Amino acid sequence: MKIGVIADDLTGANATGVQLSKQGFSSATVVYRDKIPDSQELDAVCIDTDTRYANEQAVVNRMKKAMQSFQEWDAKVICKRIDSTIRGNIGLEIDTILEEIGENSLAVVVASFPDSGRISSGGYLLVDSVPVQETDVAKDPVMPITKSFIPEIIQKQSKYTVGHIGLDKVLAGNSQLKEAIENQIKKNTRIVVVDAVTDEEIDTIAETITEIQSVRIVPVDPGPLTAAYSRAFLHQFTESSKIIVTVGSVTTLTGRQLRYLIDKTDSNPVYVSAEKLATLSASWEKEIQRATAEALERIYKNDVLIITTYEKDARLIDFNLKAERENTSQDALAKRITDGLAKITRLVMEKTEHPIQGCFTSGGDVTASLCAVCMATGIKLENEVLPLAAYGKMIGGHFPDQPIVTKGGLVGDKKAIYSSVKHLKSTHTKRSAKL
C-alpha cells in the first residue's frame, strides 16, 4: 500500500516522513519538480510543493502536479501536511486536493501535535497552552496569524463549508465520533476540523475515519494523524496478526495499566488463577489447560490477547502456609506462577493460526520464565520504548526473532502497557497488502 503526503515545505515533509517511518513504512521526500523515485522499497512519499507563501496560481499548479505524481505512482492514501501553527495557504491547498479527488471526498483536519505542544480544543489551536495568535507567528512578515479559531482561518481560504467537531465527541469514543462526522457529510460539509489534546485522541480519530466508507478521507494535519491513519488504514487489508500481553505483577499500578489497555483495545482478558498455579499439585497443569483453551478462543476476537493473574480485589495467596503444606519454598511456588503464565503463552503461540506480531511481558520473573519455556537464549535489545521498558527480539529457541517488549511491574504511568503494545504494532507494520 502506498501513502502520498503533500507538504508545503521541505522540513514539514521530512517530519511527516519520519512519523511514517516510525509506523514501519519506507519513506522518502521529493520536491514537486522531481519524479517519484522508481523504487520497489518505497511505500510512503512526501512531496514538498513549497507553497506556504506562494501565490494562488502557483499553489494550484503545484498541488495539481503533486496529485498527478501520486496518481501515476498509484498512491492509495492522500494526506495533506500543514504547518503546526496553521500558517500558509491551507484552505486553497485542501480545496485543490478535494477537487482533484472528486466530489465524494472529505478533508478531516486535526491541527494537533501533542509532542510539540500543539493541541486543539473548542476549535482553537494552542501552542504550549497559549493561543497561536499570541505567539511569534502573529509577527510572521508574510502571513501573520491573527486568529486562533481553526475553522475560521480555513474558511477564509476555502470555498467549501468548514465544520467543527468538539473534544466531547472524540472523548465519547468511535461510535459517537463516527456519527458526528457522518452528520457533517450529510450536510455536504467538505472540510471538518476535529479537536484533539492527546495522541490517544488522535488515534481514536484515525481509527474512526478508517471506518467511514461513504467518502474518501483526506487527513490534514502536522503529522501525527497522517501516521495514525496510515497505520489504521493498512490494518484493514493486512493479515490479522495479534499481540500477546502476559502480566503476572499484582501491583496497583499494574492494575491501572491493564484497565487502561482494556479500555483502549476493548480486549477481554484471560484471567488465570494464581492460587491454582502456586502449587506442585495437578491443579497447575489443569489450570494451564483451561486457560490455554480459553485464550485460543479469545484470540479470534481480540487483536490484543491479555493473559494475567491480576484481578482486582483478588484474595492474596498465603505463600508461607502453602509452602509448609507442600513441603517446598515460597520462591518455588512463586516460580510456578510465572512458569505457568509462560507455558500458557507458549502454547497459545504454538497452537493459534494467527501470526503473533509481538509479545509483552510485565515483570522480570515472567520474562525470564517465558524465555526459558520458549528455549530462547536471550533477547537481542534494539530500542527503549519508555524508561525501563525495552524492545528486542528473542534469540533462538522455538520463536527466533519474535518481537518482545519487557517492562518492570512498577514502571511507567497508566499508559505504559498500551504504549508498549502500540510500539509493537508500529514497529512491525506489515506492508504487503494488495489493494
C-alpha positions as CSV (number, residue, x, y, z in Angstrom):
1,M,0.0,0.0,0.0
2,K,1.3,3.4,-0.9
3,I,0.9,6.6,1.1
4,G,1.2,10.1,-0.6
5,V,1.7,13.2,1.5
6,I,1.7,16.8,0.2
7,A,3.6,19.2,2.3
8,D,4.0,23.0,1.8
9,D,7.7,23.0,2.9
10,L,10.6,20.6,3.0
11,T,11.1,20.4,6.8
12,G,7.5,19.6,7.2
13,A,7.7,16.9,4.5
14,N,10.7,15.3,6.3
15,A,9.0,15.5,9.7
16,T,5.9,13.6,8.5
17,G,8.1,11.1,6.6
18,V,9.8,10.3,9.9
19,Q,6.4,9.8,11.5
20,L,5.5,7.3,8.8
21,S,8.9,5.6,9.1
22,K,8.2,5.0,12.8
23,Q,5.0,3.2,11.7
24,G,7.0,0.8,9.6
25,F,6.7,2.5,6.3
26,S,9.7,3.1,4.0
27,S,9.6,6.8,3.4
28,A,11.2,9.4,1.2
29,T,10.8,13.1,0.5
30,V,10.9,14.7,-3.0
31,V,10.3,18.2,-4.4
32,Y,7.3,18.8,-6.7
33,R,9.5,19.3,-9.7
34,D,11.1,15.8,-9.4
35,K,9.8,12.4,-10.3
36,I,9.0,10.0,-7.5
37,P,11.9,7.5,-7.3
38,D,11.3,4.2,-9.1
39,S,11.9,2.0,-6.1
40,Q,10.1,-1.1,-5.0
41,E,11.0,-0.4,-1.4
42,L,9.2,2.9,-1.0
43,D,5.6,2.8,0.2
44,A,5.4,6.4,1.6
45,V,6.4,9.6,-0.3
46,C,6.2,13.2,0.9
47,I,6.2,15.8,-1.9
48,D,7.3,19.3,-1.0
49,T,5.3,21.8,-3.0
50,D,7.0,24.9,-1.4
51,T,3.6,26.6,-1.4
52,R,3.4,28.1,2.1
53,Y,3.9,31.7,0.8
54,A,3.3,31.1,-2.9
55,N,0.6,33.0,-4.9
56,E,-2.7,31.3,-5.6
57,Q,-2.0,30.2,-9.1
58,A,1.4,28.7,-8.1
59,V,-0.4,26.8,-5.2
60,V,-3.0,25.3,-7.5
61,N,-0.5,24.4,-10.2
62,R,2.0,22.7,-7.8
63,M,-0.8,20.9,-5.9
64,K,-2.2,19.5,-9.2
65,K,1.3,18.4,-10.2
66,A,1.8,16.6,-6.9
67,M,-1.6,14.9,-7.2
68,Q,-0.8,13.8,-10.8
69,S,2.5,12.3,-9.5
70,F,0.7,10.4,-6.8
71,Q,-1.9,9.2,-9.3
72,E,0.9,7.8,-11.6
73,W,2.6,6.3,-8.5
74,D,-0.7,4.6,-7.6
75,A,-1.0,6.1,-4.0
76,K,-4.0,4.6,-2.2
77,V,-4.0,7.3,0.6
78,I,-3.5,11.0,0.1
79,C,-2.7,13.2,3.1
80,K,-2.1,16.9,3.5
81,R,0.7,18.0,5.8
82,I,0.1,21.5,7.3
83,D,2.2,23.8,9.4
84,S,1.8,23.1,13.1
85,T,1.0,26.8,13.7
86,I,-1.5,26.8,10.7
87,R,0.4,29.2,8.6
88,G,0.1,29.0,4.8
89,N,-2.5,28.5,2.1
90,I,-4.2,25.7,3.9
91,G,-7.7,26.3,2.6
92,L,-6.7,26.6,-1.0
93,E,-4.5,23.5,-0.8
94,I,-7.3,21.4,0.7
95,D,-9.7,22.7,-2.0
96,T,-7.4,21.7,-4.7
97,I,-6.9,18.2,-3.4
98,L,-10.6,17.7,-2.9
99,E,-11.3,18.9,-6.5
100,E,-8.7,16.5,-7.9
101,I,-10.1,13.6,-6.0
102,G,-13.7,14.4,-6.8
103,E,-17.0,15.3,-5.0
104,N,-17.0,12.1,-2.9
105,S,-14.2,13.2,-0.6
106,L,-13.8,14.8,2.8
107,A,-10.9,16.5,4.5
108,V,-10.5,15.8,8.2
109,V,-8.3,18.5,9.8
110,V,-6.6,17.7,13.2
111,A,-4.2,20.6,13.8
112,S,-2.8,19.0,17.0
113,F,0.8,17.8,17.5
114,P,0.8,17.0,21.3
115,D,4.5,16.0,21.4
116,S,5.3,19.5,20.1
117,G,3.0,21.3,22.4
118,R,0.3,21.9,19.8
119,I,-3.3,21.0,20.8
120,S,-6.7,22.0,19.6
121,S,-9.8,22.4,21.9
122,G,-13.0,24.2,21.1
123,G,-11.7,24.7,17.6
124,Y,-8.8,26.8,18.9
125,L,-5.1,26.0,18.4
126,L,-3.0,26.3,21.5
127,V,0.8,26.3,21.4
128,D,2.2,25.4,24.8
129,S,-1.1,26.4,26.3
130,V,-1.1,29.8,24.5
131,P,-3.5,30.7,21.7
132,V,-1.5,30.6,18.5
133,Q,-2.3,34.3,17.7
134,E,-0.4,35.3,20.9
135,T,2.8,33.5,19.8
136,D,5.6,34.7,17.5
137,V,3.7,33.6,14.4
138,A,1.5,36.6,14.8
139,K,4.6,38.6,13.7
140,D,5.1,36.5,10.6
141,P,6.2,39.1,8.0
142,V,4.5,37.4,5.1
143,M,1.4,35.7,6.6
144,P,0.8,36.7,10.2
145,I,-1.7,34.6,12.2
146,T,-4.2,36.9,13.9
147,K,-6.8,34.3,14.8
148,S,-6.7,31.1,16.8
149,F,-10.0,29.6,15.7
150,I,-9.0,26.9,13.2
151,P,-12.4,26.6,11.3
152,E,-12.4,30.4,10.7
153,I,-8.9,30.5,9.4
154,I,-9.5,27.7,6.9
155,Q,-13.0,29.0,5.9
156,K,-11.5,32.4,4.8
157,Q,-9.2,30.5,2.4
158,S,-11.7,27.8,1.2
159,K,-14.8,27.8,-1.0
160,Y,-16.2,24.8,0.9
161,T,-18.1,24.7,4.1
162,V,-15.9,24.1,7.1
163,G,-17.4,22.2,10.0
164,H,-16.1,21.5,13.6
165,I,-16.4,18.6,15.9
166,G,-15.5,19.2,19.6
167,L,-13.4,17.2,22.0
168,D,-16.6,15.9,23.7
169,K,-17.4,13.7,20.6
170,V,-13.8,12.4,20.4
171,L,-13.8,11.5,24.1
172,A,-17.1,9.7,23.7
173,G,-15.5,7.1,21.5
174,N,-15.6,5.8,18.0
175,S,-19.3,5.3,17.6
176,Q,-20.3,8.9,18.6
177,L,-17.4,10.4,16.7
178,K,-18.3,8.5,13.6
179,E,-21.9,9.6,13.9
180,A,-20.8,13.2,14.2
181,I,-18.6,13.0,11.1
182,E,-21.4,11.3,9.1
183,N,-23.7,14.1,10.1
184,Q,-21.3,16.6,8.7
185,I,-21.1,14.6,5.5
186,K,-25.0,14.6,5.3
187,K,-24.8,18.4,5.5
188,N,-22.4,18.4,2.5
189,T,-19.6,19.7,4.6
190,R,-16.3,19.0,2.8
191,I,-13.8,20.1,5.5
192,V,-14.2,19.1,9.1
193,V,-11.9,20.3,11.9
194,V,-11.7,17.9,14.9
195,D,-10.3,18.6,18.3
196,A,-7.6,16.6,19.9
197,V,-5.4,17.1,23.0
198,T,-3.5,13.8,23.3
199,D,-2.0,11.2,20.9
200,E,-4.6,8.7,22.1
201,E,-7.4,11.0,20.9
202,I,-5.6,11.3,17.5
203,D,-5.6,7.5,17.4
204,T,-9.3,7.5,18.1
205,I,-9.9,9.9,15.2
206,A,-7.7,7.9,12.9
207,E,-9.4,4.6,13.7
208,T,-12.9,6.2,13.3
209,I,-12.3,7.7,9.9
210,T,-11.0,4.4,8.5
211,E,-14.4,3.0,9.3
212,I,-16.1,5.6,7.1
213,Q,-16.6,4.1,3.6
214,S,-19.1,6.5,2.1
215,V,-16.4,9.1,1.1
216,R,-12.7,9.2,0.5
217,I,-11.0,10.7,3.5
218,V,-8.0,13.1,3.3
219,P,-6.2,13.5,6.6
220,V,-4.9,17.1,7.1
221,D,-2.5,17.7,10.0
222,P,1.1,18.4,11.1
223,G,2.0,14.6,11.1
224,P,0.5,12.5,13.9
225,L,-2.9,12.0,12.3
226,T,-1.3,11.0,8.9
227,A,0.8,8.4,10.7
228,A,-2.0,7.0,12.8
229,Y,-4.5,7.0,9.8
230,S,-2.0,5.3,7.5
231,R,-1.4,2.6,10.1
232,A,-5.1,2.1,10.8
233,F,-5.9,2.1,7.1
234,L,-3.3,-0.5,6.3
235,H,-4.5,-2.7,9.2
236,Q,-7.8,-3.2,7.3
237,F,-6.0,-5.1,4.5
238,T,-3.3,-7.0,6.3
239,E,-3.2,-10.4,7.8
240,S,-4.9,-10.5,11.2
241,S,-1.8,-10.5,13.5
242,K,-2.0,-10.5,17.3
243,I,-0.2,-9.1,20.3
244,I,0.0,-11.3,23.4
245,V,0.3,-9.4,26.8
246,T,1.4,-11.6,29.7
247,V,1.2,-10.0,33.1
248,G,2.0,-11.6,36.4
249,S,2.5,-8.5,38.5
250,V,-0.1,-7.8,41.3
251,T,0.8,-4.1,41.9
252,T,-1.9,-1.4,42.0
253,L,0.0,0.3,39.2
254,T,-0.3,-2.8,37.0
255,G,-4.0,-2.8,37.6
256,R,-4.3,0.7,36.3
257,Q,-2.2,-0.1,33.3
258,L,-4.2,-3.1,32.5
259,R,-7.5,-1.2,32.9
260,Y,-6.2,1.5,30.5
261,L,-5.2,-1.1,28.0
262,I,-8.5,-2.9,28.2
263,D,-10.4,0.3,27.7
264,K,-8.3,1.3,24.7
265,T,-8.3,-2.0,22.9
266,D,-11.7,-3.4,24.0
267,S,-9.9,-6.6,25.0
268,N,-11.4,-9.3,27.2
269,P,-8.6,-10.7,29.4
270,V,-8.0,-14.4,30.2
271,Y,-7.7,-14.4,34.0
272,V,-5.5,-17.2,35.3
273,S,-5.8,-18.4,38.9
274,A,-2.6,-17.7,40.8
275,E,-3.9,-19.9,43.6
276,K,-4.1,-22.9,41.2
277,L,-0.7,-22.2,39.7
278,A,1.1,-21.7,43.1
279,T,1.3,-25.4,43.7
280,L,3.2,-28.6,42.9
281,S,-0.1,-30.5,42.6
282,A,-2.1,-31.5,39.5
283,S,-4.1,-28.2,39.6
284,W,-1.1,-26.5,38.0
285,E,-1.5,-28.4,34.7
286,K,-5.3,-28.3,34.8
287,E,-5.3,-24.6,35.1
288,I,-2.8,-24.2,32.3
289,Q,-5.0,-26.4,30.0
290,R,-8.2,-24.4,31.0
291,A,-6.6,-21.0,30.4
292,T,-4.9,-22.1,27.2
293,A,-8.2,-23.3,25.8
294,E,-9.9,-20.0,26.8
295,A,-7.1,-18.0,25.3
296,L,-7.2,-19.8,21.9
297,E,-10.9,-19.0,21.7
298,R,-10.4,-15.4,22.8
299,I,-7.6,-14.6,20.4
300,Y,-10.1,-14.9,17.5
301,K,-12.0,-11.8,18.7
302,N,-9.2,-9.8,20.4
303,D,-6.2,-8.3,18.5
304,V,-4.6,-7.9,21.9
305,L,-4.7,-11.1,24.0
306,I,-4.2,-10.4,27.7
307,I,-3.2,-13.3,29.9
308,T,-2.9,-12.3,33.5
309,T,-3.1,-13.4,37.1
310,Y,-4.1,-9.9,38.2
311,E,-7.7,-9.5,39.3
312,K,-9.0,-6.5,41.2
313,D,-9.8,-7.4,44.9
314,A,-8.5,-10.9,44.4
315,R,-7.5,-12.7,47.7
316,L,-3.8,-12.7,48.3
317,I,-2.1,-16.1,48.5
318,D,-0.6,-17.1,51.8
319,F,2.7,-18.4,50.4
320,N,4.1,-19.3,53.8
321,L,1.1,-21.6,54.6
322,K,1.1,-23.2,51.1
323,A,4.8,-23.8,51.2
324,E,4.5,-25.6,54.6
325,R,1.7,-27.7,53.3
326,E,3.5,-28.8,50.1
327,N,6.9,-29.1,51.8
328,T,8.6,-26.6,49.4
329,S,9.8,-23.0,49.4
330,Q,7.8,-19.8,48.8
331,D,10.2,-19.0,45.9
332,A,9.4,-22.3,44.3
333,L,5.7,-21.6,44.4
334,A,6.1,-18.1,43.1
335,K,8.1,-19.5,40.2
336,R,5.3,-22.0,39.5
337,I,3.1,-19.0,38.8
338,T,5.5,-17.3,36.3
339,D,6.3,-20.6,34.7
340,G,2.6,-21.3,34.3
341,L,1.9,-18.0,32.6
342,A,4.9,-18.6,30.4
343,K,3.7,-22.0,29.4
344,I,0.2,-20.7,28.6
345,T,1.7,-18.0,26.4
346,R,3.9,-20.5,24.6
347,L,1.1,-22.9,24.0
348,V,-1.1,-20.2,22.5
349,M,1.8,-19.1,20.2
350,E,2.2,-22.7,19.1
351,K,-1.4,-23.6,18.5
352,T,-3.0,-20.4,17.2
353,E,-3.4,-20.0,13.5
354,H,-2.9,-16.2,13.8
355,P,0.6,-14.8,13.4
356,I,1.9,-13.3,16.6
357,Q,3.1,-9.8,15.9
358,G,4.7,-9.3,19.3
359,C,4.7,-10.2,22.9
360,F,4.7,-8.0,26.0
361,T,5.7,-9.2,29.5
362,S,5.4,-7.3,32.8
363,G,7.8,-8.3,35.5
364,G,11.4,-9.7,35.2
365,D,10.3,-13.2,36.5
366,V,7.7,-13.6,33.9
367,T,10.1,-12.5,31.2
368,A,12.7,-14.9,32.4
369,S,10.2,-17.8,32.5
370,L,8.9,-17.1,29.0
371,C,12.4,-17.1,27.6
372,A,13.2,-20.4,29.4
373,V,9.9,-22.1,28.4
374,C,10.4,-21.0,24.8
375,M,14.0,-22.1,24.9
376,A,15.3,-18.7,23.9
377,T,18.9,-18.0,25.0
378,G,18.2,-14.3,25.5
379,I,16.7,-11.1,24.0
380,K,18.6,-9.0,21.4
381,L,17.8,-5.5,22.6
382,E,17.1,-2.9,19.9
383,N,15.2,0.1,21.4
384,E,13.8,1.7,24.5
385,V,10.0,2.1,24.5
386,L,10.0,4.2,27.7
387,P,12.3,4.3,30.7
388,L,12.9,0.7,31.9
389,A,10.8,-0.8,29.2
390,A,12.9,-2.4,26.4
391,Y,12.1,-3.6,22.9
392,G,14.0,-6.5,21.3
393,K,13.8,-9.9,19.7
394,M,14.1,-13.4,21.2
395,I,17.4,-15.2,20.4
396,G,17.0,-18.8,19.2
397,G,14.5,-21.2,20.7
398,H,11.1,-22.1,19.4
399,F,10.3,-18.5,18.3
400,P,13.6,-17.0,17.0
401,D,13.4,-13.2,16.2
402,Q,10.0,-12.9,18.0
403,P,9.5,-9.2,18.8
404,I,9.0,-8.6,22.5
405,V,8.7,-5.6,24.9
406,T,9.6,-6.2,28.6
407,K,8.8,-3.9,31.5
408,G,9.0,-4.0,35.3
409,G,5.8,-4.2,37.3
410,L,6.4,-0.8,38.9
411,V,7.5,1.0,35.8
412,G,5.6,3.7,33.9
413,D,2.3,5.6,34.2
414,K,-1.2,4.2,33.4
415,K,-0.5,4.2,29.7
416,A,2.7,2.2,29.8
417,I,1.4,-1.2,28.7
418,Y,-0.7,0.4,26.0
419,S,2.3,2.4,24.7
420,S,4.3,-0.8,24.6
421,V,1.6,-2.5,22.6
422,K,1.4,0.4,20.2
423,H,5.2,0.2,19.8
424,L,5.0,-3.5,18.9
425,K,2.3,-2.8,16.3
426,S,4.0,0.2,14.7
427,T,7.5,-1.3,14.6
428,H,6.3,-4.4,12.7
429,T,3.5,-3.0,10.5
430,K,3.1,-5.3,7.5
431,R,3.4,-3.6,4.2
432,S,2.4,-6.5,2.0
433,A,-1.3,-5.6,1.5
434,K,-2.5,-5.9,-2.1
435,L,-5.0,-3.2,-2.8
